[in-house]
């Protein structure tokens, strides 16, 4: 059952991310049609991440109480509705509200991570988190490619196609995706949901360090994503088509490493060493990028960074799940996704300001952030920080 359930889960998450990615190429241009300038477009783009920051830990904790399946189904339903509403938008405010609504229900990744933690032993979680990361990565690679193909038909068509895809995904998951936590809601009825529980979990030394590393690794990745188009244009005469190919290369490489190499190395190195090695690789690649004299050498640096990110993400997720008790997996993993959302909401502005100061500033700053992330993970006393009673106690209201 475990293998078939995980295959269905990976497929469900892939289709969810695929639908999300389809609207990305045309969303900024659609926002511009309402007369908005950079700030308005930025607000629409940030609305999703800002609401996901609030919604991810809450949905995760709800999945701890009521089960993973109903929360995943609710997330898919929210995606279908929000994408449809986005396509119907007749004003910038309506569009921003629709994207915010999508962010509230954008907790499917952390709930999927908790689903994996329910079915997989702690020592195997990095491998299966890596396979989830590969599913997400391929969704982000193929989604924008399909979005680009649909772009000539307008944003509304892209959004409606995405909404229809999400609706079909909901029907598929309803009939095929089983619950991972067993029957009986009374088993989880004592799981706290208030924000005091989330703050309490952050005071746990292992969780606090891992969440900080998650935030830093995401904001470092965002710094590259936001500014590489500008760097590539100014240094290598990179056009939009070329940029799309560069990001496709990075996304496919991450997916391949997460889907294959992580599963082989995790049992040998352990999640802690993999997270440290990934942080150092990622930092090295980021520091190299603004120094490269040509696009081909920049691709090498980008490859180093991508491999590092592919190591870091599943390792931190696995460590976070190991630091949580069986009753608090969803809420704790939701905290990790919440911190990633916070980085994605604040990172673009910070990276842009740094780039305006100097081309290399966002990359060197990101490399420094990854050094701090490596220190945060390296400071953990054990590769598997598993003092469950402390986590449970900190989660009490």
Buried (B, 14 or more C-beta within 10 A) or exposed (E): EEEEBBEBBBBBBBBBBBBBBBBBBBBBEBBBEBEBEEEBBBBBBBBBBBBBBBBBBBBBBBBBBBBBBBBBBBBBBBBBBBBBBBBBBEEBEBBBBBBBBBBBBBBBBBBBBBBBBBBBEBBBBBBBBBBBBBBBBBBBBBBBBBBBEBBEEBBBBBBBBBBBBBBBBBEBBEEBBEBBBEEEEEEBEEBBBEEEBBEBBBEBBBBBBBBBBBBBBBBBBBBBBBBBBBBBBEBBEBEEEBBBEBBBBBBBBBBBBBBBBBBEBBEEBBBBBBBBBBBBBBBBBBBBBBEBEEBEBBBBBBBBBBBBBBBBBBBBBBBBBBBBBBBBBBBBBBBBBBBBBBBBBBBBEBBBEBBEEEBBBBBBBBBBBBBBBBBBBBEBEEBBBBBBEBBBEBBEE
